[in-house]
Amino acid sequence: MKKFGLTGLVGILFLTLSIASFASTGETKTFEYDGTQNSLELMLKGEKTHTEYRYETRRSTCYRTDMVGYRTICSGGGYNGPRGPYNPGPRTCYQQPIYRQVAYPCNQTVQIPYEVKDYDVEASILVDVTNLTGAATPGEKFAVTLDGDQITMQAIGSKKFFLVQKKHDLRARMNGSVKMIDGLYAVELVEAAPVLKALKMTNISLQKPSLNFNLGPIEDRKHIGFSLTVVHKRALGSDNVLFDRELANSEVVLNSSSVATAAAVDTQKLGLSLNDRKYSLTARAFFKGSGPLLNKSQFGDDVETSRTLIYKN
């Protein structure tokens, strides 16, 4: 068995640090939207590289395991050691090998990474923001990053708005030894307070065939989505999922007032016959945008709500 000594460990550490230091380059630029300017073009530059390897032989210290003798191990026929239990059986002994680690000089082949440049990158990214409500914007920050030839965008908002990416279009072309990238990020601002107020589910009940649950007041239905999961709970064997999908607007009847919303789902129209069995019914309501929610982490679990009913006919 061979193990690396201190020299080998230093070599591995050097190799790890070398790999960590090699990467394609780029930069990050930001656009802080406050309502005074709806779009901004960000120019970014970098270079795309890839890693190749060469091999070097280096002196190191290796270890081997040598057997240096034996020791006698006995049991039975009396006490097993000075504090061991008494064993009245016949006494038996055997020889156990003794090993030790022996260091010796050796050569180790080390893989050395080095970076090779592929091409330069120039990106022109337009960030376009639409405020649907026209409400005042304290400041929403968008950061666009070029890393090699990859473009990403992150957003940190005031938590007054959901920042929804409704369009993402990137186009690239080579111009000699330079990769040119043209991009558009279209972002929609949706006022968060009315949606968060709506996503407060208070109860759930079943008066067959209608599954009923209550929410907060819903001002604009297009930003609220619904889903339903129905599971047959079996006494023996695995549970059986009978229904699990997002519901269309026509499948959820809403009766909203200034203080609450009553929602009803006709389970019979969904093809569910809840008879003579035990069921788990989970209704879920969630924020529904026209694309990915860029600042979801700022709202955590508040972007959805759910209630589960255990029903036995």
Residue pairs with C-beta under 8 A, 6 or more apart in sequence:
1 63
1 64
1 65
2 62
2 63
2 64
2 106
3 62
3 63
3 101
4 11
4 12
4 60
4 61
4 62
4 108
5 60
5 61
5 62
5 63
5 103
6 61
7 58
7 59
7 60
7 61
8 60
8 61
8 62
8 108
11 58
11 60
11 108
11 110
15 110
15 111
15 112
15 113
18 112
18 113
19 51
19 113
22 49
22 51
22 113
22 114
22 115
23 49
23 115
23 147
23 148
24 46
24 47
24 48
24 49
24 147
24 148
24 149
25 46
25 47
25 49
25 147
25 148
26 44
26 45
26 46
26 47
26 121
26 145
26 146
26 147
26 148
27 44
27 45
27 46
27 145
27 146
28 44
28 143
28 144
28 145
28 146
29 42
29 43
29 44
29 143
29 144
30 141
30 142
30 143
30 144
31 40
31 42
31 127
31 141
31 142
31 144
32 139
32 140
32 141
32 142
33 129
33 137
33 139
33 140
33 141
33 142
34 137
34 138
34 139
34 140
35 131
35 136
35 137
38 128
38 129
38 130
39 126
39 127
39 128
39 129
40 126
40 127
41 124
41 125
41 126
41 127
42 123
42 124
42 125
42 126
42 127
42 144
43 122
43 123
43 124
44 122
44 123
44 125
44 144
44 145
44 146
45 120
45 121
45 122
45 123
45 146
46 120
46 121
46 123
46 146
46 147
46 148
46 149
47 117
47 118
47 119
47 120
47 121
47 148
48 117
48 118
48 119
48 120
48 121
48 148
48 149
48 179
49 115
49 116
49 117
49 118
49 148
50 115
50 116
50 118
51 113
51 114
51 115
51 116
52 113
52 114
52 115
52 116
53 111
53 112
53 113
53 114
54 111
54 112
54 114
55 109
55 110
55 111
55 112
56 109
56 110
56 112
57 107
57 108
57 109
57 110
58 107
58 108
58 109
58 110
59 105
59 106
59 107
59 108
60 105
60 106
60 107
60 108
61 103
61 104
61 105
61 106
62 103
62 104
62 105
62 106
62 108
63 101
63 102
63 103
63 104
64 101
64 102
64 104
65 99
65 100
65 101
65 102
66 99
66 100
66 102
67 97
67 98
67 99
68 98
68 99
68 100
69 97
69 98
70 95
70 96
70 97
70 98
71 95
71 96
71 98
72 93
72 94
72 95
72 96
73 93
73 94
73 95
73 96
74 91
74 92
74 93
74 94
75 87
75 91
75 92
75 93
76 87
76 88
76 89
76 90
76 91
76 92
77 87
77 89
77 90
77 91
77 92
78 86
78 87
78 91
79 85
79 86
79 87
80 87
119 174
119 177
119 178
119 179
120 177
120 178
120 179
121 146
121 148
121 149
121 178
121 179
121 181
122 178
122 179
122 180
122 181
123 146
123 151
123 180
123 181
123 182
123 183
124 180
124 181
124 182
124 183
125 144
125 151
125 181
125 182
125 183
125 184
125 185
126 183
126 184
126 185
127 142
127 144
127 153
127 185
127 187
128 184
128 185
128 186
128 187
129 140
129 142
129 187
129 188
129 189
130 166
130 186
130 187
130 188
130 189
131 137
131 161
131 189
132 188
132 189
132 190
132 191
133 189
133 190
133 191
135 160
135 161
135 191
137 158
137 160
137 161
137 189
138 158
138 160
139 158
140 155
140 156
140 157
140 158
140 161
140 163
140 189
141 155
141 156
141 157
142 153
142 154
142 155
142 163
142 185
142 187
142 294
143 153
143 154
143 155
143 156
144 151
144 152
144 153
144 185
145 151
145 152
145 153
145 154
146 181
149 172
149 179
149 181
151 170
151 181
151 183
153 165
153 185
153 294
154 294
155 163
155 187
155 294
155 295
156 295
156 298
157 163
157 295
157 298
159 192
159 295
159 298
159 299
160 191
160 192
160 193
161 189
161 190
161 191
161 192
162 189
162 190
162 191
162 192
162 195
162 287
162 289
162 293
162 295
162 299
162 303
163 187
163 188
163 189
163 293
163 294
163 295
164 187
164 188
164 189
164 190
164 289
164 290
164 291
164 292
164 293
164 294
165 185
165 186
165 187
165 188
165 291
165 292
165 293
165 294
166 186
166 187
166 188
166 289
166 290
166 291
167 184
167 185
167 186
167 291
168 184
168 185
168 186
168 291
169 183
169 184
170 181
170 182
170 183
170 184
171 181
171 182
171 183
172 179
172 180
172 181
172 182
173 179
173 180
174 180
187 294
188 289
188 290
188 291
190 223
190 289
192 299
194 219
194 220
195 223
195 224
195 287
196 299
196 302
197 216
197 217
198 215
198 216
198 217
198 218
198 219
198 224
198 261
198 285
199 215
199 216
199 224
199 285
199 286
199 287
199 302
199 303
199 304
199 305
200 215
200 216
200 305
201 213
201 214
201 215
201 283
201 285
201 305
201 306
201 307
202 213
202 214
202 215
202 260
203 213
203 214
203 307
204 211
204 212
204 213
204 281
204 283
204 307
204 308
204 309
205 211
205 212
205 213
205 309
206 212
206 267
206 274
206 281
206 309
206 311
208 267
208 268
208 274
209 266
209 267
209 268
209 269
209 272
209 274
210 264
210 265
210 266
210 267
211 228
211 264
211 265
211 267
211 281
211 283
211 309
212 262
212 263
212 264
212 265
213 263
213 283
213 307
214 260
214 261
214 262
214 263
215 224
215 260
215 261
215 263
215 285
215 305
216 260
216 261
217 256
217 257
217 258
217 259
217 260
217 261
218 224
218 254
218 256
218 261
221 249
221 254
222 288
223 287
223 288
223 289
224 285
224 286
224 287
224 288
225 246
225 247
225 285
225 286
225 287
225 288
226 246
226 247
226 251
226 252
226 263
226 265
226 283
226 284
226 285
226 286
227 244
227 245
227 246
227 247
227 283
227 284
227 286
228 243
228 244
228 245
228 247
228 265
228 270
228 281
228 282
228 283
228 284
229 241
229 243
229 244
229 280
229 281
229 282
229 284
230 241
230 242
230 243
230 244
230 267
230 272
230 274
230 279
230 280
230 281
230 282
231 239
231 240
231 241
231 242
231 279
231 280
231 282
232 239
232 240
232 241
232 242
232 277
232 278
232 279
233 239
233 277
233 278
233 279
233 280
233 310
234 240
234 278
235 278
239 280
242 272
242 279
243 270
243 271
243 272
247 265
251 265
251 266
251 269
251 270
252 263
252 264
252 265
253 263
253 264
253 265
253 266
254 261
254 262
254 263
255 261
255 262
255 263
255 264
256 262
263 283
263 285
265 283
267 274
267 281
274 311
274 313
275 313
276 313
277 312
277 313
278 310
278 311
278 312
279 310
279 311
279 312
280 308
280 309
280 310
280 311
281 308
281 309
281 311
282 306
282 307
282 308
282 309
283 306
283 307
283 309
284 304
284 305
284 306
285 304
285 305
285 306
286 303
286 304
286 305
287 293
287 303
287 304
293 303
296 303
